[in-house]
């Protein structure tokens, strides 16, 4: 299995969870329990930090990738697939926040 296929599985799962959260949020009629601007800023920062640190770790030889297992598209030394995991986190974490919050019908500890 190539890293691209593995990345697609993680991103696909994150998107499915996010779609479920979006449907639930829409049905509740409530706004998102977070700021889209803050989420976007945090996501951009996470991707920038991923680019910096992945390139540093690859440059010093902490790990490498077999050329036949990656797409061949790189940002510096980091293969494009390295960015799928932070991207999945950017998609998945807010969705989980919605699904596990009051908006999603979850019960918080302070509810009695």
Jmol script that loads the backbone (N, CA, C; Angstrom):
load data "model"
ATOM      1  N   UNK A   1       0.856  -1.177   0.000  1.00  0.00           N
ATOM      2  CA  UNK A   1       0.000   0.000   0.000  1.00  0.00           C
ATOM      3  C   UNK A   1       0.900   1.238   0.000  1.00  0.00           C
ATOM      4  N   UNK A   2       0.622   2.150  -0.901  1.00  0.00           N
ATOM      5  CA  UNK A   2       1.421   3.373  -0.975  1.00  0.00           C
ATOM      6  C   UNK A   2       0.942   4.371   0.080  1.00  0.00           C
ATOM      7  N   UNK A   3       1.797   5.363   0.342  1.00  0.00           N
ATOM      8  CA  UNK A   3       1.420   6.404   1.296  1.00  0.00           C
ATOM      9  C   UNK A   3       0.229   7.211   0.792  1.00  0.00           C
ATOM     10  N   UNK A   4       0.118   7.343  -0.511  1.00  0.00           N
ATOM     11  CA  UNK A   4      -1.015   8.082  -1.078  1.00  0.00           C
ATOM     12  C   UNK A   4      -2.337   7.377  -0.774  1.00  0.00           C
ATOM     13  N   UNK A   5      -2.377   6.061  -0.903  1.00  0.00           N
ATOM     14  CA  UNK A   5      -3.593   5.295  -0.587  1.00  0.00           C
ATOM     15  C   UNK A   5      -3.895   5.386   0.903  1.00  0.00           C
ATOM     16  N   UNK A   6      -2.873   5.233   1.717  1.00  0.00           N
ATOM     17  CA  UNK A   6      -3.061   5.327   3.167  1.00  0.00           C
ATOM     18  C   UNK A   6      -3.570   6.713   3.560  1.00  0.00           C
ATOM     19  N   UNK A   7      -3.024   7.726   2.937  1.00  0.00           N
ATOM     20  CA  UNK A   7      -3.468   9.092   3.198  1.00  0.00           C
ATOM     21  C   UNK A   7      -4.930   9.288   2.797  1.00  0.00           C
ATOM     22  N   UNK A   8      -5.303   8.710   1.662  1.00  0.00           N
ATOM     23  CA  UNK A   8      -6.682   8.830   1.191  1.00  0.00           C
ATOM     24  C   UNK A   8      -7.658   8.187   2.175  1.00  0.00           C
ATOM     25  N   UNK A   9      -7.255   7.073   2.774  1.00  0.00           N
ATOM     26  CA  UNK A   9      -8.116   6.415   3.767  1.00  0.00           C
ATOM     27  C   UNK A   9      -8.333   7.331   4.969  1.00  0.00           C
ATOM     28  N   UNK A  10      -7.261   7.912   5.491  1.00  0.00           N
ATOM     29  CA  UNK A  10      -7.393   8.806   6.645  1.00  0.00           C
ATOM     30  C   UNK A  10      -8.215  10.040   6.308  1.00  0.00           C
ATOM     31  N   UNK A  11      -7.950  10.652   5.157  1.00  0.00           N
ATOM     32  CA  UNK A  11      -8.710  11.838   4.770  1.00  0.00           C
ATOM     33  C   UNK A  11     -10.169  11.503   4.505  1.00  0.00           C
ATOM     34  N   UNK A  12     -10.418  10.361   3.885  1.00  0.00           N
ATOM     35  CA  UNK A  12     -11.800   9.946   3.633  1.00  0.00           C
ATOM     36  C   UNK A  12     -12.575   9.753   4.926  1.00  0.00           C
ATOM     37  N   UNK A  13     -11.956   9.104   5.898  1.00  0.00           N
ATOM     38  CA  UNK A  13     -12.618   8.904   7.195  1.00  0.00           C
ATOM     39  C   UNK A  13     -12.894  10.245   7.873  1.00  0.00           C
ATOM     40  N   UNK A  14     -11.957  11.155   7.811  1.00  0.00           N
ATOM     41  CA  UNK A  14     -12.146  12.476   8.417  1.00  0.00           C
ATOM     42  C   UNK A  14     -13.288  13.227   7.743  1.00  0.00           C
ATOM     43  N   UNK A  15     -13.359  13.131   6.433  1.00  0.00           N
ATOM     44  CA  UNK A  15     -14.423  13.822   5.694  1.00  0.00           C
ATOM     45  C   UNK A  15     -15.790  13.229   6.025  1.00  0.00           C
ATOM     46  N   UNK A  16     -15.886  11.915   6.150  1.00  0.00           N
ATOM     47  CA  UNK A  16     -17.162  11.280   6.502  1.00  0.00           C
ATOM     48  C   UNK A  16     -17.629  11.761   7.879  1.00  0.00           C
ATOM     49  N   UNK A  17     -16.727  11.798   8.847  1.00  0.00           N
ATOM     50  CA  UNK A  17     -17.088  12.273  10.189  1.00  0.00           C
ATOM     51  C   UNK A  17     -17.495  13.743  10.124  1.00  0.00           C
ATOM     52  N   UNK A  18     -16.768  14.547   9.341  1.00  0.00           N
ATOM     53  CA  UNK A  18     -17.090  15.970   9.220  1.00  0.00           C
ATOM     54  C   UNK A  18     -18.458  16.183   8.572  1.00  0.00           C
ATOM     55  N   UNK A  19     -18.786  15.375   7.578  1.00  0.00           N
ATOM     56  CA  UNK A  19     -20.105  15.488   6.951  1.00  0.00           C
ATOM     57  C   UNK A  19     -21.216  15.145   7.940  1.00  0.00           C
ATOM     58  N   UNK A  20     -21.004  14.123   8.743  1.00  0.00           N
ATOM     59  CA  UNK A  20     -21.989  13.775   9.778  1.00  0.00           C
ATOM     60  C   UNK A  20     -22.169  14.928  10.759  1.00  0.00           C
ATOM     61  N   UNK A  21     -21.064  15.536  11.158  1.00  0.00           N
ATOM     62  CA  UNK A  21     -21.129  16.668  12.090  1.00  0.00           C
ATOM     63  C   UNK A  21     -21.830  17.852  11.447  1.00  0.00           C
ATOM     64  N   UNK A  22     -21.562  18.111  10.170  1.00  0.00           N
ATOM     65  CA  UNK A  22     -22.202  19.233   9.481  1.00  0.00           C
ATOM     66  C   UNK A  22     -23.715  19.044   9.395  1.00  0.00           C
ATOM     67  N   UNK A  23     -24.148  17.823   9.115  1.00  0.00           N
ATOM     68  CA  UNK A  23     -25.580  17.529   9.052  1.00  0.00           C
ATOM     69  C   UNK A  23     -26.212  17.747  10.419  1.00  0.00           C
ATOM     70  N   UNK A  24     -25.562  17.258  11.456  1.00  0.00           N
ATOM     71  CA  UNK A  24     -26.078  17.409  12.813  1.00  0.00           C
ATOM     72  C   UNK A  24     -26.132  18.874  13.220  1.00  0.00           C
ATOM     73  N   UNK A  25     -25.097  19.622  12.884  1.00  0.00           N
ATOM     74  CA  UNK A  25     -25.059  21.044  13.210  1.00  0.00           C
ATOM     75  C   UNK A  25     -26.160  21.791  12.457  1.00  0.00           C
ATOM     76  N   UNK A  26     -26.359  21.458  11.199  1.00  0.00           N
ATOM     77  CA  UNK A  26     -27.405  22.107  10.395  1.00  0.00           C
ATOM     78  C   UNK A  26     -28.788  21.808  10.979  1.00  0.00           C
ATOM     79  N   UNK A  27     -29.019  20.560  11.350  1.00  0.00           N
ATOM     80  CA  UNK A  27     -30.329  20.185  11.920  1.00  0.00           C
ATOM     81  C   UNK A  27     -30.596  20.875  13.251  1.00  0.00           C
ATOM     82  N   UNK A  28     -29.549  21.135  14.019  1.00  0.00           N
ATOM     83  CA  UNK A  28     -29.737  21.775  15.322  1.00  0.00           C
ATOM     84  C   UNK A  28     -30.069  23.252  15.176  1.00  0.00           C
ATOM     85  N   UNK A  29     -29.691  23.835  14.030  1.00  0.00           N
ATOM     86  CA  UNK A  29     -29.960  25.253  13.811  1.00  0.00           C
ATOM     87  C   UNK A  29     -29.037  26.169  14.577  1.00  0.00           C
ATOM     88  N   UNK A  30     -28.023  25.618  15.205  1.00  0.00           N
ATOM     89  CA  UNK A  30     -27.086  26.425  15.988  1.00  0.00           C
ATOM     90  C   UNK A  30     -25.831  26.707  15.167  1.00  0.00           C
ATOM     91  N   UNK A  31     -25.156  27.791  15.542  1.00  0.00           N
ATOM     92  CA  UNK A  31     -23.886  28.071  14.852  1.00  0.00           C
ATOM     93  C   UNK A  31     -22.802  27.096  15.325  1.00  0.00           C
ATOM     94  N   UNK A  32     -21.736  27.037  14.569  1.00  0.00           N
ATOM     95  CA  UNK A  32     -20.608  26.189  14.959  1.00  0.00           C
ATOM     96  C   UNK A  32     -20.068  26.659  16.307  1.00  0.00           C
ATOM     97  N   UNK A  33     -19.657  25.731  17.183  1.00  0.00           N
ATOM     98  CA  UNK A  33     -19.182  26.116  18.516  1.00  0.00           C
ATOM     99  C   UNK A  33     -17.724  26.588  18.500  1.00  0.00           C
ATOM    100  N   UNK A  34     -17.265  27.093  17.373  1.00  0.00           N
ATOM    101  CA  UNK A  34     -15.900  27.588  17.260  1.00  0.00           C
ATOM    102  C   UNK A  34     -15.864  28.648  16.176  1.00  0.00           C
ATOM    103  N   UNK A  35     -14.789  29.384  16.131  1.00  0.00           N
ATOM    104  CA  UNK A  35     -14.605  30.425  15.132  1.00  0.00           C
ATOM    105  C   UNK A  35     -13.957  29.828  13.891  1.00  0.00           C
ATOM    106  N   UNK A  36     -14.572  30.029  12.738  1.00  0.00           N
ATOM    107  CA  UNK A  36     -13.994  29.531  11.492  1.00  0.00           C
ATOM    108  C   UNK A  36     -12.672  30.209  11.195  1.00  0.00           C
ATOM    109  N   UNK A  37     -12.544  31.481  11.569  1.00  0.00           N
ATOM    110  CA  UNK A  37     -11.293  32.191  11.353  1.00  0.00           C
ATOM    111  C   UNK A  37     -10.177  31.585  12.198  1.00  0.00           C
ATOM    112  N   UNK A  38     -10.472  31.309  13.455  1.00  0.00           N
ATOM    113  CA  UNK A  38      -9.471  30.689  14.337  1.00  0.00           C
ATOM    114  C   UNK A  38      -9.101  29.289  13.842  1.00  0.00           C
ATOM    115  N   UNK A  39     -10.088  28.540  13.384  1.00  0.00           N
ATOM    116  CA  UNK A  39      -9.831  27.201  12.863  1.00  0.00           C
ATOM    117  C   UNK A  39      -8.940  27.264  11.625  1.00  0.00           C
ATOM    118  N   UNK A  40      -9.224  28.192  10.733  1.00  0.00           N
ATOM    119  CA  UNK A  40      -8.419  28.346   9.520  1.00  0.00           C
ATOM    120  C   UNK A  40      -6.989  28.764   9.868  1.00  0.00           C
ATOM    121  N   UNK A  41      -6.851  29.707  10.779  1.00  0.00           N
ATOM    122  CA  UNK A  41      -5.515  30.169  11.185  1.00  0.00           C
ATOM    123  C   UNK A  41      -4.718  29.031  11.819  1.00  0.00           C
ATOM    124  N   UNK A  42      -5.355  28.277  12.691  1.00  0.00           N
ATOM    125  CA  UNK A  42      -4.676  27.149  13.330  1.00  0.00           C
ATOM    126  C   UNK A  42      -4.296  26.091  12.297  1.00  0.00           C
ATOM    127  N   UNK A  43      -5.171  25.850  11.330  1.00  0.00           N
ATOM    128  CA  UNK A  43      -4.886  24.875  10.282  1.00  0.00           C
ATOM    129  C   UNK A  43      -3.713  25.283   9.418  1.00  0.00           C
ATOM    130  N   UNK A  44      -3.674  26.553   9.028  1.00  0.00           N
ATOM    131  CA  UNK A  44      -2.560  27.055   8.219  1.00  0.00           C
ATOM    132  C   UNK A  44      -1.258  26.949   9.000  1.00  0.00           C
ATOM    133  N   UNK A  45      -1.302  27.329  10.271  1.00  0.00           N
ATOM    134  CA  UNK A  45      -0.112  27.234  11.112  1.00  0.00           C
ATOM    135  C   UNK A  45       0.357  25.785  11.257  1.00  0.00           C
ATOM    136  N   UNK A  46      -0.573  24.870  11.437  1.00  0.00           N
ATOM    137  CA  UNK A  46      -0.223  23.452  11.547  1.00  0.00           C
ATOM    138  C   UNK A  46       0.436  22.943  10.270  1.00  0.00           C
ATOM    139  N   UNK A  47      -0.072  23.334   9.124  1.00  0.00           N
ATOM    140  CA  UNK A  47       0.526  22.911   7.856  1.00  0.00           C
ATOM    141  C   UNK A  47       1.904  23.518   7.650  1.00  0.00           C
ATOM    142  N   UNK A  48       2.083  24.775   8.042  1.00  0.00           N
ATOM    143  CA  UNK A  48       3.403  25.412   7.940  1.00  0.00           C
ATOM    144  C   UNK A  48       4.402  24.716   8.857  1.00  0.00           C
ATOM    145  N   UNK A  49       3.997  24.449  10.089  1.00  0.00           N
ATOM    146  CA  UNK A  49       4.889  23.756  11.025  1.00  0.00           C
ATOM    147  C   UNK A  49       5.209  22.345  10.546  1.00  0.00           C
ATOM    148  N   UNK A  50       4.250  21.690   9.946  1.00  0.00           N
ATOM    149  CA  UNK A  50       4.498  20.362   9.383  1.00  0.00           C
ATOM    150  C   UNK A  50       5.550  20.452   8.285  1.00  0.00           C
ATOM    151  N   UNK A  51       5.428  21.442   7.418  1.00  0.00           N
ATOM    152  CA  UNK A  51       6.405  21.617   6.337  1.00  0.00           C
ATOM    153  C   UNK A  51       7.803  21.866   6.903  1.00  0.00           C
ATOM    154  N   UNK A  52       7.901  22.726   7.883  1.00  0.00           N
ATOM    155  CA  UNK A  52       9.205  23.043   8.462  1.00  0.00           C
ATOM    156  C   UNK A  52       9.819  21.820   9.132  1.00  0.00           C
ATOM    157  N   UNK A  53       9.088  21.212  10.048  1.00  0.00           N
ATOM    158  CA  UNK A  53       9.671  20.139  10.835  1.00  0.00           C
ATOM    159  C   UNK A  53       9.839  18.836  10.054  1.00  0.00           C
ATOM    160  N   UNK A  54       8.946  18.540   9.131  1.00  0.00           N
ATOM    161  CA  UNK A  54       9.149  17.347   8.297  1.00  0.00           C
ATOM    162  C   UNK A  54      10.405  17.496   7.446  1.00  0.00           C
ATOM    163  N   UNK A  55      10.592  18.690   6.870  1.00  0.00           N
ATOM    164  CA  UNK A  55      11.793  18.923   6.077  1.00  0.00           C
ATOM    165  C   UNK A  55      13.051  18.822   6.935  1.00  0.00           C
ATOM    166  N   UNK A  56      13.022  19.366   8.126  1.00  0.00           N
ATOM    167  CA  UNK A  56      14.184  19.263   9.021  1.00  0.00           C
ATOM    168  C   UNK A  56      14.474  17.806   9.390  1.00  0.00           C
ATOM    169  N   UNK A  57      13.440  17.058   9.746  1.00  0.00           N
ATOM    170  CA  UNK A  57      13.652  15.664  10.164  1.00  0.00           C
ATOM    171  C   UNK A  57      14.157  14.804   9.010  1.00  0.00           C
ATOM    172  N   UNK A  58      13.658  15.053   7.819  1.00  0.00           N
ATOM    173  CA  UNK A  58      14.135  14.307   6.650  1.00  0.00           C
ATOM    174  C   UNK A  58      15.575  14.715   6.330  1.00  0.00           C
ATOM    175  N   UNK A  59      15.880  16.010   6.437  1.00  0.00           N
ATOM    176  CA  UNK A  59      17.223  16.518   6.120  1.00  0.00           C
ATOM    177  C   UNK A  59      18.294  15.930   7.041  1.00  0.00           C
ATOM    178  N   UNK A  60      17.959  15.735   8.314  1.00  0.00           N
ATOM    179  CA  UNK A  60      18.969  15.191   9.244  1.00  0.00           C
ATOM    180  C   UNK A  60      18.963  13.670   9.266  1.00  0.00           C
ATOM    181  N   UNK A  61      18.081  13.059   8.473  1.00  0.00           N
ATOM    182  CA  UNK A  61      18.103  11.607   8.327  1.00  0.00           C
ATOM    183  C   UNK A  61      17.324  10.824   9.369  1.00  0.00           C
ATOM    184  N   UNK A  62      16.382  11.470  10.050  1.00  0.00           N
ATOM    185  CA  UNK A  62      15.565  10.733  11.022  1.00  0.00           C
ATOM    186  C   UNK A  62      14.692   9.691  10.344  1.00  0.00           C
ATOM    187  N   UNK A  63      14.256   9.971   9.135  1.00  0.00           N
ATOM    188  CA  UNK A  63      13.489   9.001   8.360  1.00  0.00           C
ATOM    189  C   UNK A  63      13.563   9.359   6.888  1.00  0.00           C
ATOM    190  N   UNK A  64      13.176   8.422   6.072  1.00  0.00           N
ATOM    191  CA  UNK A  64      13.152   8.645   4.629  1.00  0.00           C
ATOM    192  C   UNK A  64      11.994   7.832   4.050  1.00  0.00           C
ATOM    193  N   UNK A  65      11.739   8.043   2.784  1.00  0.00           N
ATOM    194  CA  UNK A  65      10.639   7.366   2.101  1.00  0.00           C
ATOM    195  C   UNK A  65      11.175   6.628   0.888  1.00  0.00           C
ATOM    196  N   UNK A  66      10.683   5.438   0.671  1.00  0.00           N
ATOM    197  CA  UNK A  66      11.011   4.711  -0.549  1.00  0.00           C
ATOM    198  C   UNK A  66      10.327   5.431  -1.703  1.00  0.00           C
ATOM    199  N   UNK A  67      11.075   5.759  -2.724  1.00  0.00           N
ATOM    200  CA  UNK A  67      10.545   6.539  -3.843  1.00  0.00           C
ATOM    201  C   UNK A  67       9.318   5.897  -4.485  1.00  0.00           C
ATOM    202  N   UNK A  68       9.263   4.561  -4.542  1.00  0.00           N
ATOM    203  CA  UNK A  68       8.134   3.885  -5.182  1.00  0.00           C
ATOM    204  C   UNK A  68       6.873   3.895  -4.308  1.00  0.00           C
ATOM    205  N   UNK A  69       6.989   4.321  -3.050  1.00  0.00           N
ATOM    206  CA  UNK A  69       5.838   4.347  -2.148  1.00  0.00           C
ATOM    207  C   UNK A  69       5.177   5.722  -2.051  1.00  0.00           C
ATOM    208  N   UNK A  70       5.780   6.737  -2.660  1.00  0.00           N
ATOM    209  CA  UNK A  70       5.224   8.086  -2.584  1.00  0.00           C
ATOM    210  C   UNK A  70       4.823   8.571  -3.971  1.00  0.00           C
ATOM    211  N   UNK A  71       4.069   9.649  -3.994  1.00  0.00           N
ATOM    212  CA  UNK A  71       3.582  10.193  -5.265  1.00  0.00           C
ATOM    213  C   UNK A  71       4.692  10.848  -6.075  1.00  0.00           C
ATOM    214  N   UNK A  72       5.748  11.270  -5.419  1.00  0.00           N
ATOM    215  CA  UNK A  72       6.831  11.965  -6.104  1.00  0.00           C
ATOM    216  C   UNK A  72       6.717  13.474  -6.014  1.00  0.00           C
ATOM    217  N   UNK A  73       5.559  13.964  -5.597  1.00  0.00           N
ATOM    218  CA  UNK A  73       5.374  15.406  -5.408  1.00  0.00           C
ATOM    219  C   UNK A  73       5.898  15.754  -4.023  1.00  0.00           C
ATOM    220  N   UNK A  74       6.784  16.722  -3.968  1.00  0.00           N
ATOM    221  CA  UNK A  74       7.400  17.094  -2.687  1.00  0.00           C
ATOM    222  C   UNK A  74       7.300  18.600  -2.459  1.00  0.00           C
ATOM    223  N   UNK A  75       7.236  18.967  -1.209  1.00  0.00           N
ATOM    224  CA  UNK A  75       7.391  20.357  -0.781  1.00  0.00           C
ATOM    225  C   UNK A  75       8.706  20.391  -0.024  1.00  0.00           C
ATOM    226  N   UNK A  76       9.743  20.825  -0.695  1.00  0.00           N
ATOM    227  CA  UNK A  76      11.081  20.695  -0.143  1.00  0.00           C
ATOM    228  C   UNK A  76      11.461  19.221  -0.198  1.00  0.00           C
ATOM    229  N   UNK A  77      11.790  18.657   0.953  1.00  0.00           N
ATOM    230  CA  UNK A  77      12.113  17.233   1.029  1.00  0.00           C
ATOM    231  C   UNK A  77      10.907  16.374   1.408  1.00  0.00           C
ATOM    232  N   UNK A  78       9.872  17.022   1.911  1.00  0.00           N
ATOM    233  CA  UNK A  78       8.705  16.300   2.424  1.00  0.00           C
ATOM    234  C   UNK A  78       7.751  15.914   1.292  1.00  0.00           C
ATOM    235  N   UNK A  79       7.386  14.634   1.220  1.00  0.00           N
ATOM    236  CA  UNK A  79       6.404  14.238   0.206  1.00  0.00           C
ATOM    237  C   UNK A  79       5.030  14.821   0.538  1.00  0.00           C
ATOM    238  N   UNK A  80       4.268  15.059  -0.500  1.00  0.00           N
ATOM    239  CA  UNK A  80       2.938  15.636  -0.338  1.00  0.00           C
ATOM    240  C   UNK A  80       2.087  14.840   0.665  1.00  0.00           C
ATOM    241  N   UNK A  81       2.264  13.536   0.686  1.00  0.00           N
ATOM    242  CA  UNK A  81       1.471  12.678   1.573  1.00  0.00           C
ATOM    243  C   UNK A  81       1.666  13.016   3.054  1.00  0.00           C
ATOM    244  N   UNK A  82       2.806  13.595   3.413  1.00  0.00           N
ATOM    245  CA  UNK A  82       3.053  13.965   4.810  1.00  0.00           C
ATOM    246  C   UNK A  82       2.044  14.988   5.324  1.00  0.00           C
ATOM    247  N   UNK A  83       1.444  15.719   4.418  1.00  0.00           N
ATOM    248  CA  UNK A  83       0.521  16.771   4.833  1.00  0.00           C
ATOM    249  C   UNK A  83      -0.908  16.261   5.008  1.00  0.00           C
ATOM    250  N   UNK A  84      -1.152  15.015   4.668  1.00  0.00           N
ATOM    251  CA  UNK A  84      -2.507  14.485   4.793  1.00  0.00           C
ATOM    252  C   UNK A  84      -2.916  14.283   6.251  1.00  0.00           C
ATOM    253  N   UNK A  85      -1.969  13.947   7.111  1.00  0.00           N
ATOM    254  CA  UNK A  85      -2.331  13.694   8.511  1.00  0.00           C
ATOM    255  C   UNK A  85      -2.699  14.976   9.250  1.00  0.00           C
ATOM    256  N   UNK A  86      -1.932  16.065   9.132  1.00  0.00           N
ATOM    257  CA  UNK A  86      -2.406  17.304   9.754  1.00  0.00           C
ATOM    258  C   UNK A  86      -3.691  17.819   9.108  1.00  0.00           C
ATOM    259  N   UNK A  87      -3.843  17.615   7.795  1.00  0.00           N
ATOM    260  CA  UNK A  87      -5.080  18.021   7.134  1.00  0.00           C
ATOM    261  C   UNK A  87      -6.266  17.220   7.676  1.00  0.00           C
ATOM    262  N   UNK A  88      -6.072  15.932   7.893  1.00  0.00           N
ATOM    263  CA  UNK A  88      -7.132  15.103   8.488  1.00  0.00           C
ATOM    264  C   UNK A  88      -7.465  15.603   9.891  1.00  0.00           C
ATOM    265  N   UNK A  89      -6.455  16.001  10.639  1.00  0.00           N
ATOM    266  CA  UNK A  89      -6.698  16.521  11.992  1.00  0.00           C
ATOM    267  C   UNK A  89      -7.490  17.821  11.945  1.00  0.00           C
ATOM    268  N   UNK A  90      -7.164  18.682  10.983  1.00  0.00           N
ATOM    269  CA  UNK A  90      -7.873  19.952  10.834  1.00  0.00           C
ATOM    270  C   UNK A  90      -9.351  19.706  10.519  1.00  0.00           C
ATOM    271  N   UNK A  91      -9.633  18.671   9.768  1.00  0.00           N
ATOM    272  CA  UNK A  91     -11.014  18.328   9.411  1.00  0.00           C
ATOM    273  C   UNK A  91     -11.705  17.585  10.555  1.00  0.00           C
ATOM    274  N   UNK A  92     -11.001  16.646  11.146  1.00  0.00           N
ATOM    275  CA  UNK A  92     -11.605  15.727  12.108  1.00  0.00           C
ATOM    276  C   UNK A  92     -11.865  16.342  13.477  1.00  0.00           C
ATOM    277  N   UNK A  93     -10.935  17.107  14.019  1.00  0.00           N
ATOM    278  CA  UNK A  93     -11.090  17.601  15.390  1.00  0.00           C
ATOM    279  C   UNK A  93     -12.293  18.517  15.584  1.00  0.00           C
ATOM    280  N   UNK A  94     -12.536  19.496  14.704  1.00  0.00           N
ATOM    281  CA  UNK A  94     -13.754  20.297  14.879  1.00  0.00           C
ATOM    282  C   UNK A  94     -15.033  19.457  14.719  1.00  0.00           C
ATOM    283  N   UNK A  95     -14.975  18.471  13.833  1.00  0.00           N
ATOM    284  CA  UNK A  95     -16.144  17.598  13.653  1.00  0.00           C
ATOM    285  C   UNK A  95     -16.417  16.809  14.933  1.00  0.00           C
ATOM    286  N   UNK A  96     -15.359  16.293  15.529  1.00  0.00           N
ATOM    287  CA  UNK A  96     -15.543  15.574  16.795  1.00  0.00           C
ATOM    288  C   UNK A  96     -16.044  16.501  17.893  1.00  0.00           C
ATOM    289  N   UNK A  97     -15.586  17.735  17.880  1.00  0.00           N
ATOM    290  CA  UNK A  97     -16.039  18.717  18.863  1.00  0.00           C
ATOM    291  C   UNK A  97     -17.553  18.896  18.727  1.00  0.00           C
ATOM    292  N   UNK A  98     -18.025  19.005  17.513  1.00  0.00           N
ATOM    293  CA  UNK A  98     -19.468  19.151  17.280  1.00  0.00           C
ATOM    294  C   UNK A  98     -20.214  17.896  17.726  1.00  0.00           C
ATOM    295  N   UNK A  99     -19.719  16.746  17.316  1.00  0.00           N
ATOM    296  CA  UNK A  99     -20.416  15.493  17.624  1.00  0.00           C
ATOM    297  C   UNK A  99     -20.438  15.173  19.112  1.00  0.00           C
ATOM    298  N   UNK A 100     -19.414  15.600  19.829  1.00  0.00           N
ATOM    299  CA  UNK A 100     -19.329  15.270  21.252  1.00  0.00           C
ATOM    300  C   UNK A 100     -19.802  16.398  22.168  1.00  0.00           C
ATOM    301  N   UNK A 101     -20.252  17.500  21.575  1.00  0.00           N
ATOM    302  CA  UNK A 101     -20.726  18.627  22.382  1.00  0.00           C
ATOM    303  C   UNK A 101     -22.240  18.589  22.511  1.00  0.00           C
ATOM    304  N   UNK A 102     -22.762  19.556  23.180  1.00  0.00           N
ATOM    305  CA  UNK A 102     -24.220  19.659  23.335  1.00  0.00           C
ATOM    306  C   UNK A 102     -24.925  19.783  21.995  1.00  0.00           C
ATOM    307  N   UNK A 103     -24.282  20.470  21.049  1.00  0.00           N
ATOM    308  CA  UNK A 103     -24.882  20.649  19.729  1.00  0.00           C
ATOM    309  C   UNK A 103     -25.163  19.292  19.112  1.00  0.00           C
ATOM    310  N   UNK A 104     -24.238  18.358  19.319  1.00  0.00           N
ATOM    311  CA  UNK A 104     -24.374  17.044  18.754  1.00  0.00           C
ATOM    312  C   UNK A 104     -25.213  16.108  19.614  1.00  0.00           C
ATOM    313  N   UNK A 105     -25.719  16.608  20.708  1.00  0.00           N
ATOM    314  CA  UNK A 105     -26.563  15.762  21.542  1.00  0.00           C
ATOM    315  C   UNK A 105     -25.795  14.993  22.611  1.00  0.00           C
ATOM    316  N   UNK A 106     -24.470  15.197  22.634  1.00  0.00           N
ATOM    317  CA  UNK A 106     -23.678  14.532  23.655  1.00  0.00           C
ATOM    318  C   UNK A 106     -23.968  15.135  25.009  1.00  0.00           C
ATOM    319  N   UNK A 107     -23.605  14.445  26.059  1.00  0.00           N
ATOM    320  CA  UNK A 107     -23.857  14.928  27.394  1.00  0.00           C
ATOM    321  C   UNK A 107     -22.544  15.302  28.050  1.00  0.00           C
ATOM    322  N   UNK A 108     -22.461  16.524  28.557  1.00  0.00           N
ATOM    323  CA  UNK A 108     -21.255  16.955  29.239  1.00  0.00           C
ATOM    324  C   UNK A 108     -21.395  16.657  30.717  1.00  0.00           C
ATOM    325  N   UNK A 109     -20.272  16.645  31.401  1.00  0.00           N
ATOM    326  CA  UNK A 109     -20.256  16.253  32.800  1.00  0.00           C
ATOM    327  C   UNK A 109     -21.026  17.230  33.690  1.00  0.00           C
ATOM    328  N   UNK A 110     -21.075  18.523  33.301  1.00  0.00           N
ATOM    329  CA  UNK A 110     -21.780  19.491  34.145  1.00  0.00           C
ATOM    330  C   UNK A 110     -23.295  19.451  33.951  1.00  0.00           C
ATOM    331  N   UNK A 111     -23.790  18.628  33.010  1.00  0.00           N
ATOM    332  CA  UNK A 111     -25.230  18.451  32.836  1.00  0.00           C
ATOM    333  C   UNK A 111     -25.724  17.448  33.872  1.00  0.00           C
ATOM    334  N   UNK A 112     -26.825  17.775  34.499  1.00  0.00           N
ATOM    335  CA  UNK A 112     -27.368  16.843  35.510  1.00  0.00           C
ATOM    336  C   UNK A 112     -28.787  16.472  35.206  1.00  0.00           C
TER     337      UNK A 112
END
end "model"
wireframe off; spacefill off
backbone 0.3
color backbone group
